[in-house]
C-alpha cells in the first residue's frame, strides 16, 4: 500500500498547468525536530501535485497558498527527471487537502 500523510506549511503559491485538465504543483515544508546533540531543526520540502482541483481550491492555492498550514493524503511517486535523476513527489488525493484552522 502506498499512502502518504503530510502536514506542513506551503512554501509558495502553487503553479497551475493545463487548461482542460488542470494540474497544480506546490511544495509543503515539514519539520522533523532535531536529533540529540543537534541545534538545527530538520526541515523537509516535499513536492506535491494535485490533478483536477476544484476552482475554489485552485484559486486559494495559486493566490493565497504561501504560508498556509495544510494536511493532505496522497501517494509517493517517482519518475525520471532532468539529467537522468529520479524525481519524487506526492500525488495528492482529490478532496484530501484541508487547511488547518487559523488561530
DSSP file (Angstrom, degrees, kcal/mol; ACC not computed):
  #  RESIDUE AA STRUCTURE BP1 BP2  ACC     N-H-->O    O-->H-N    N-H-->O    O-->H-N    TCO  KAPPA ALPHA  PHI   PSI    X-CA   Y-CA   Z-CA
    1    1 A X              0   0    0      0, 0.0     2,-0.7     0, 0.0     0, 0.0   0.000 360.0 360.0 360.0 136.2    0.0    0.0    0.0
    2    2 A X        +     0   0    0      2,-0.0     2,-0.4    73,-0.0     0, 0.0  -0.877 360.0 150.0-115.7  96.3    1.3    3.4   -0.9
    3    3 A X        -     0   0    0     -2,-0.7     2,-0.4    72,-0.1    72,-0.2  -0.995  20.6-173.6-133.8 128.8   -0.1    6.0    1.4
    4    4 A X  E     -A   74   0A   0     70,-3.0    70,-2.2    -2,-0.4     2,-0.5  -0.981   4.2-167.1-123.1 131.8    1.5    9.3    2.5
    5    5 A X  E     -A   73   0A   0     -2,-0.4     2,-0.4    68,-0.2    68,-0.2  -0.984  14.7-178.1-119.4 123.4    0.0   11.6    5.1
    6    6 A X  E     -A   72   0A   0     66,-2.5    66,-2.4    -2,-0.5     2,-0.4  -0.923  16.2-178.4-124.1 146.0    1.6   15.1    5.3
    7    7 A X  E     +A   71   0A   0     -2,-0.4     2,-0.3    64,-0.2    64,-0.2  -0.981  37.2  98.3-138.0 131.2    1.0   18.1    7.5
    8    8 A X  E     -A   70   0A   0     62,-2.2    62,-3.2    -2,-0.4     2,-0.4  -0.957  66.0 -61.9 179.6-163.4    3.0   21.3    7.0
    9    9 A X  E     -AB  69  29A   0     20,-1.9    20,-3.3    -2,-0.3     2,-0.3  -0.897  44.2-116.4-113.5 136.5    3.2   24.8    5.5
   10   10 A X  E     - B   0  28A   0     58,-2.5    57,-3.1    -2,-0.4    18,-0.2  -0.573  20.5-150.5 -72.0 129.0    3.0   25.6    1.8
   11   11 A X        -     0   0    0     16,-2.7     2,-0.3    -2,-0.3    -1,-0.1   0.910  69.6 -12.7 -70.6 -45.2    6.3   27.2    0.8
   12   12 A X  S    S-     0   0    0     15,-0.4    15,-0.4    54,-0.1    -1,-0.2  -0.959  91.1 -65.7-151.2 165.2    5.0   29.4   -2.1
   13   13 A X        -     0   0    0     -2,-0.3    49,-0.2     1,-0.1    48,-0.1  -0.184  62.1-103.9 -53.8 145.9    1.8   29.8   -4.1
   14   14 A X        -     0   0    0     47,-2.9     2,-0.4    44,-0.1    12,-0.2  -0.268  26.1-133.7 -69.6 156.6    1.0   26.9   -6.4
   15   15 A X  E     -C   25   0A   0     10,-2.4    10,-2.4     2,-0.0     2,-0.4  -0.872  16.7-147.6-108.1 149.1    1.6   26.9  -10.1
   16   16 A X  E     -C   24   0A   0     -2,-0.4     2,-0.3     8,-0.2     8,-0.2  -0.939  13.4-175.2-120.3 139.5   -1.1   25.7  -12.5
   17   17 A X  E     +C   23   0A   0      6,-2.2     6,-2.3    -2,-0.4    -2,-0.0  -0.961  45.7  30.5-129.1 149.6   -0.6   24.0  -15.8
   18   18 A X        -     0   0    0     -2,-0.3     4,-0.1     4,-0.2     5,-0.1   0.081  54.2-134.5  91.4 158.2   -3.1   22.9  -18.4
   19   19 A X  S    S+     0   0    0      2,-0.1     3,-0.3     3,-0.1    -1,-0.0   0.730  98.1  29.3-114.4 -53.1   -6.5   24.2  -19.5
   20   20 A X  S    S+     0   0    0      1,-0.3     2,-0.7    32,-0.0    -2,-0.0   0.954 134.5  27.1 -76.7 -52.1   -8.8   21.2  -19.8
   21   21 A X  S    S-     0   0    0      2,-0.0    -1,-0.3    31,-0.0    -2,-0.1  -0.873  89.3-153.8-113.1  96.9   -7.2   19.0  -17.2
   22   22 A X        -     0   0    0     -2,-0.7    30,-2.9    -3,-0.3     2,-0.4  -0.400   8.6-163.4 -77.3 146.4   -5.5   21.3  -14.7
   23   23 A X  E     -CD  17  51A   0     -6,-2.3    -6,-2.2    28,-0.2     2,-0.4  -0.997   3.5-157.5-129.8 125.2   -2.5   20.3  -12.6
   24   24 A X  E     -CD  16  50A   0     26,-2.8    26,-2.5    -2,-0.4     2,-0.4  -0.869   6.2-166.4-102.8 137.1   -1.4   22.2   -9.5
   25   25 A X  E     +CD  15  49A   0    -10,-2.4   -10,-2.4    -2,-0.4     2,-0.3  -0.984  20.4 147.5-122.4 134.1    2.2   22.0   -8.3
   26   26 A X  E     - D   0  48A   0     22,-2.0    22,-3.3    -2,-0.4     2,-0.4  -0.961  37.2-122.1-155.5 167.9    3.3   23.2   -4.8
   27   27 A X  E     - D   0  47A   0    -15,-0.4   -16,-2.7    -2,-0.3     2,-0.5  -0.964  14.8-154.3-122.6 134.4    5.7   22.3   -2.1
   28   28 A X  E     -BD  10  46A   0     18,-2.5    18,-3.1    -2,-0.4     2,-0.5  -0.924  10.7-145.2-109.0 129.0    4.9   21.5    1.5
   29   29 A X  E     -BD   9  45A   0    -20,-3.3   -20,-1.9    -2,-0.5     2,-0.3  -0.820  19.2-173.8 -94.1 125.0    7.5   22.2    4.2
   30   30 A X  E     - D   0  44A   0     14,-2.6    14,-2.8    -2,-0.5     2,-0.4  -0.863  13.2-142.9-116.1 154.0    7.6   19.6    7.1
   31   31 A X  E     - D   0  43A   0     -2,-0.3    12,-0.2    12,-0.2     3,-0.1  -0.962  13.4-174.9-121.7 133.9    9.6   19.8   10.2
   32   32 A X  E     -     0   0A   0     10,-2.8     2,-0.2    -2,-0.4    11,-0.1   0.332  37.3-127.8-106.0   4.8   11.2   16.8   11.9
   33   33 A X  E     - D   0  42A   0      9,-0.5     9,-3.7     2,-0.0    -1,-0.4  -0.554  42.9 -70.6  76.4-151.1   12.6   18.4   15.1
   34   34 A X        -     0   0    0      7,-0.2     7,-0.1    -2,-0.2     3,-0.1  -0.983  36.8-109.1-143.9 156.0   16.2   17.6   15.7
   35   35 A X    >   -     0   0    0     -2,-0.3     3,-2.1     5,-0.3     2,-0.0  -0.370  55.5 -76.5 -77.0 160.8   18.4   14.8   16.7
   36   36 A X  T 3  S+     0   0    0      1,-0.3    -1,-0.2    -2,-0.1     3,-0.1  -0.341 120.6  17.2 -57.8 132.1   20.1   14.6   20.1
   37   37 A X  T 3  S+     0   0    0      1,-0.3     2,-0.3    -3,-0.1    -1,-0.3   0.284 101.1 111.4  87.5 -10.9   23.1   17.0   20.1
   38   38 A X    <   -     0   0    0     -3,-2.1    -1,-0.3     1,-0.1    -4,-0.1  -0.760  48.4-165.5 -97.5 144.4   22.0   18.9   17.1
   39   39 A X        +     0   0    0     -2,-0.3     2,-0.2    -3,-0.1    -1,-0.1   0.835  66.2  77.5 -93.1 -40.1   20.8   22.5   17.3
   40   40 A X  S    S-     0   0    0      1,-0.1    -5,-0.3    -6,-0.0     2,-0.2  -0.494  79.2-124.8 -79.1 140.5   19.2   23.0   13.9
   41   41 A X        -     0   0    0     -2,-0.2     2,-0.4    -7,-0.1    -7,-0.2  -0.585  27.0-114.5 -78.4 141.9   15.8   21.6   13.2
   42   42 A X  E     -D   33   0A   0     -9,-3.7   -10,-2.8    -2,-0.2    -9,-0.5  -0.671  34.5-169.6 -80.3 127.8   15.4   19.2   10.2
   43   43 A X  E     -D   31   0A   0     -2,-0.4     2,-0.4   -12,-0.2   -12,-0.2  -0.974   4.0-165.1-121.7 131.4   13.2   20.7    7.5
   44   44 A X  E     -D   30   0A   0    -14,-2.8   -14,-2.6    -2,-0.4     2,-0.6  -0.906   9.6-152.8-113.8 143.1   12.0   18.8    4.5
   45   45 A X  E     -D   29   0A   0     -2,-0.4     2,-0.6   -16,-0.2   -16,-0.2  -0.963  15.5-165.5-116.1 114.8   10.5   20.3    1.4
   46   46 A X  E     -D   28   0A   0    -18,-3.1   -18,-2.5    -2,-0.6     2,-0.2  -0.878  13.5-138.2-107.3 115.0    8.1   17.8   -0.3
   47   47 A X  E     -D   27   0A   0     -2,-0.6    43,-2.5    41,-0.4     2,-0.3  -0.512  26.2-170.5 -71.1 136.9    7.0   18.5   -3.8
   48   48 A X  E     -De  26  90A   0    -22,-3.3   -22,-2.0    41,-0.2     2,-0.4  -0.930  13.2-163.5-129.0 151.5    3.2   17.8   -4.4
   49   49 A X  E     -De  25  91A   0     41,-2.5    43,-2.8    -2,-0.3     2,-0.4  -0.997   1.7-166.5-135.0 139.9    1.0   17.6   -7.4
   50   50 A X  E     -D   24   0A   0    -26,-2.5   -26,-2.8    -2,-0.4     3,-0.4  -0.987  10.0-151.8-130.1 120.5   -2.8   17.8   -7.5
   51   51 A X  E    S+D   23   0A   0     41,-0.5   -28,-0.2    -2,-0.4   -29,-0.1  -0.740  72.9   1.2 -93.0 137.6   -4.8   16.8  -10.6
   52   52 A X  S    S-     0   0    0    -30,-2.9    -1,-0.2    -2,-0.4   -29,-0.1   0.912  79.4-169.1  59.4  52.0   -8.2   18.3  -11.4
   53   53 A X        -     0   0    0     -3,-0.4   -31,-0.1   -31,-0.2    -1,-0.1  -0.312  29.0-101.2 -68.6 155.6   -8.5   20.7   -8.4
   54   54 A X     >  -     0   0    0      1,-0.1     4,-2.7     4,-0.0     5,-0.2  -0.418  34.1-112.4 -67.5 154.2  -11.9   22.4   -7.7
   55   55 A X  H  > S+     0   0    0      1,-0.2     4,-2.2     2,-0.2     5,-0.1   0.874 117.8  51.6 -57.3 -37.0  -12.0   26.0   -9.0
   56   56 A X  H  > S+     0   0    0      2,-0.2     4,-2.1     1,-0.2    -1,-0.2   0.931 111.8  45.0 -66.3 -45.8  -12.2   27.3   -5.4
   57   57 A X  H  > S+     0   0    0      1,-0.2     4,-2.6     2,-0.2     5,-0.2   0.904 112.3  52.6 -65.1 -41.6   -9.1   25.2   -4.2
   58   58 A X  H  X S+     0   0    0     -4,-2.7     4,-2.2     1,-0.2     5,-0.2   0.932 108.8  50.2 -58.0 -47.1   -7.2   26.3   -7.3
   59   59 A X  H  X S+     0   0    0     -4,-2.2     4,-1.4    -5,-0.2     5,-0.4   0.914 112.8  45.8 -60.2 -45.1   -7.9   30.0   -6.6
   60   60 A X  H  X S+     0   0    0     -4,-2.1     4,-2.7     1,-0.2    -1,-0.2   0.935 114.3  47.2 -64.5 -46.5   -6.8   29.7   -3.0
   61   61 A X  H  X S+     0   0    0     -4,-2.6   -47,-2.9     1,-0.2     4,-0.5   0.820 115.9  42.9 -70.5 -30.6   -3.6   27.8   -3.7
   62   62 A X  H  < S+     0   0    0     -4,-2.2    -1,-0.2   -49,-0.2    -2,-0.2   0.697 128.9  25.8 -89.3 -17.0   -2.4   30.0   -6.6
   63   63 A X  H  < S+     0   0    0     -4,-1.4    -2,-0.2    -5,-0.2    -3,-0.2   0.725 139.1  14.9-113.7 -30.0   -3.2   33.3   -5.0
   64   64 A X  H  < S+     0   0    0     -4,-2.7    -3,-0.2    -5,-0.4    -2,-0.1  -0.016  90.3 106.0-136.9  31.4   -3.1   32.8   -1.2
   65   65 A X    ><  +     0   0    0     -4,-0.5     3,-2.3    -6,-0.1   -55,-0.4   0.847  47.3 104.6 -82.2 -34.9   -1.3   29.5   -0.7
   66   66 A X  T 3  S+     0   0    0      1,-0.3   -55,-0.2    -5,-0.2   -54,-0.1  -0.224  93.6   6.4 -55.9 127.6    2.0   30.6    0.6
   67   67 A X  T 3  S+     0   0    0    -57,-3.1    -1,-0.3     1,-0.3     2,-0.2   0.319  92.6 138.2  86.1  -8.1    2.4   30.1    4.3
   68   68 A X    <   -     0   0    0     -3,-2.3   -58,-2.5   -58,-0.1     2,-0.4  -0.496  54.3-125.7 -74.9 139.0   -0.9   28.2    4.8
   69   69 A X  E     +A    9   0A   0    -60,-0.2    31,-2.3    31,-0.2     2,-0.3  -0.703  38.4 179.3 -79.7 129.8   -0.9   25.2    7.0
   70   70 A X  E     -AF   8  99A   0    -62,-3.2   -62,-2.2    -2,-0.4     2,-0.4  -0.915  25.1-157.7-132.2 158.6   -2.2   22.1    5.2
   71   71 A X  E     +AF   7  98A   0     27,-2.5    27,-2.8    -2,-0.3     2,-0.3  -0.993  27.6 160.6-130.0 139.2   -2.9   18.5    5.8
   72   72 A X  E     -A    6   0A   0    -66,-2.4   -66,-2.5    -2,-0.4     2,-0.3  -0.978  29.3-142.0-154.2 163.8   -3.2   16.1    2.9
   73   73 A X  E     +A    5   0A   0     -2,-0.3    20,-2.8    20,-0.3     2,-0.3  -0.953  36.8 127.7-127.0 149.8   -3.0   12.4    1.8
   74   74 A X  E     -AG   4  92A   0    -70,-2.2   -70,-3.0    -2,-0.3     2,-0.4  -0.917  49.8 -85.1-170.6-163.3   -1.6   11.0   -1.3
   75   75 A X  E     - G   0  91A   0     16,-1.8    16,-2.9    -2,-0.3     2,-0.4  -0.976  35.3-116.6-129.2 145.0    0.8    8.5   -2.8
   76   76 A X  E     - G   0  90A   0     -2,-0.4     2,-0.4    14,-0.2    14,-0.2  -0.646  35.3-174.2 -81.8 131.5    4.5    8.8   -3.3
   77   77 A X  E     - G   0  89A   0     12,-3.0    12,-2.3    -2,-0.4     2,-0.4  -0.971  11.5-161.2-128.8 142.1    5.5    8.7   -7.0
   78   78 A X  E     + G   0  88A   0     -2,-0.4     2,-0.3    10,-0.2    10,-0.2  -0.977  16.8 167.7-123.2 138.0    9.0    8.6   -8.6
   79   79 A X  E     - G   0  87A   0      8,-2.4     8,-3.3    -2,-0.4     2,-0.5  -0.961  43.8 -87.6-144.3 160.3    9.7    9.5  -12.2
   80   80 A X  E     - G   0  86A   0     -2,-0.3     6,-0.2     6,-0.2     3,-0.1  -0.573  51.9-177.1 -72.5 119.6   12.7   10.1  -14.4
   81   81 A X    >   -     0   0    0      4,-2.4     3,-1.0    -2,-0.5     5,-0.1  -0.061  37.0 -41.2-100.1-158.2   13.5   13.8  -14.2
   82   82 A X  G >  S+     0   0    0      1,-0.2     3,-1.9     2,-0.2    -1,-0.3  -0.338 121.9  13.9 -69.3 149.8   16.1   16.0  -15.9
   83   83 A X  G 3  S-     0   0    0      1,-0.3    -1,-0.2    -3,-0.1     3,-0.1   0.737 128.6 -69.4  58.5  26.2   19.7   14.8  -16.4
   84   84 A X  G <  S+     0   0    0     -3,-1.0     2,-0.3     1,-0.2    -1,-0.3   0.510  97.8 136.5  74.7   3.4   18.6   11.2  -15.6
   85   85 A X    <   -     0   0    0     -3,-1.9    -4,-2.4    -5,-0.1    -1,-0.2  -0.674  56.5-118.7 -85.8 137.5   18.0   12.0  -11.9
   86   86 A X  E     - G   0  80A   0     -2,-0.3     2,-0.4    -6,-0.2    -6,-0.2  -0.501  24.0-150.4 -73.7 142.1   14.9   10.5  -10.4
   87   87 A X  E     - G   0  79A   0     -8,-3.3    -8,-2.4    -2,-0.2     2,-0.4  -0.916   5.3-157.5-113.0 140.5   12.3   12.9   -9.0
   88   88 A X  E     + G   0  78A   0     -2,-0.4   -41,-0.4   -10,-0.2     2,-0.3  -0.956  20.7 157.7-118.3 137.1   10.0   12.1   -6.1
   89   89 A X  E     - G   0  77A   0    -12,-2.3   -12,-3.0    -2,-0.4     2,-0.6  -0.967  39.4-112.9-149.6 164.3    6.7   13.8   -5.5
   90   90 A X  E     -eG  48  76A   0    -43,-2.5   -41,-2.5    -2,-0.3     2,-0.8  -0.906  20.2-147.3-102.7 123.4    3.4   13.2   -3.7
   91   91 A X  E     -eG  49  75A   0    -16,-2.9   -16,-1.8    -2,-0.6     2,-0.2  -0.826  26.1-136.0 -88.4 111.2    0.3   12.9   -5.9
   92   92 A X  E     - G   0  74A   0    -43,-2.8   -41,-0.5    -2,-0.8   -18,-0.3  -0.470  11.2-121.6 -75.5 133.1   -2.4   14.4   -3.6
   93   93 A X    >   -     0   0    0    -20,-2.8     3,-1.9    -2,-0.2     4,-0.5  -0.552  37.7-103.0 -70.1 134.3   -5.7   12.5   -3.4
   94   94 A X  T 3  S+     0   0    0     -2,-0.3    -1,-0.1     1,-0.3   -41,-0.1  -0.298 104.3  13.8 -57.8 142.2   -8.6   14.8   -4.5
   95   95 A X  T 3  S+     0   0    0      1,-0.1    -1,-0.3     2,-0.1    -2,-0.1   0.524 102.2  97.8  67.9   9.9  -10.6   16.1   -1.6
   96   96 A X    <   +     0   0    0     -3,-1.9     2,-0.4   -23,-0.2    -2,-0.1   0.679  55.7  95.9 -96.0 -18.4   -8.0   15.1    0.9
   97   97 A X        +     0   0    0     -4,-0.5     2,-0.3   -25,-0.1   -25,-0.2  -0.580  51.1 170.8 -77.6 124.5   -6.3   18.5    1.2
   98   98 A X  E     -F   71   0A   0    -27,-2.8   -27,-2.5    -2,-0.4     2,-0.4  -0.952  30.2-124.1-130.6 153.3   -7.6   20.6    4.1
   99   99 A X  E     -F   70   0A   0     -2,-0.3   -29,-0.3   -29,-0.2     2,-0.1  -0.798  28.5-118.3 -96.5 136.5   -6.4   23.8    5.6
  100  100 A X        -     0   0    0    -31,-2.3   -31,-0.2    -2,-0.4     2,-0.2  -0.421  40.9 -95.3 -68.0 148.0   -5.5   23.9    9.3
  101  101 A X        -     0   0    0     -2,-0.1     2,-0.3     1,-0.1    -1,-0.1  -0.454  38.0-126.5 -67.4 133.4   -7.6   26.3   11.3
  102  102 A X              0   0    0     -2,-0.2    -1,-0.1     1,-0.1   -34,-0.0  -0.625 360.0 360.0 -80.1 136.4   -6.0   29.7   11.7
  103  103 A X              0   0    0     -2,-0.3    -1,-0.1     0, 0.0    -2,-0.0   0.454 360.0 360.0 -98.8 360.0   -5.8   30.8   15.3
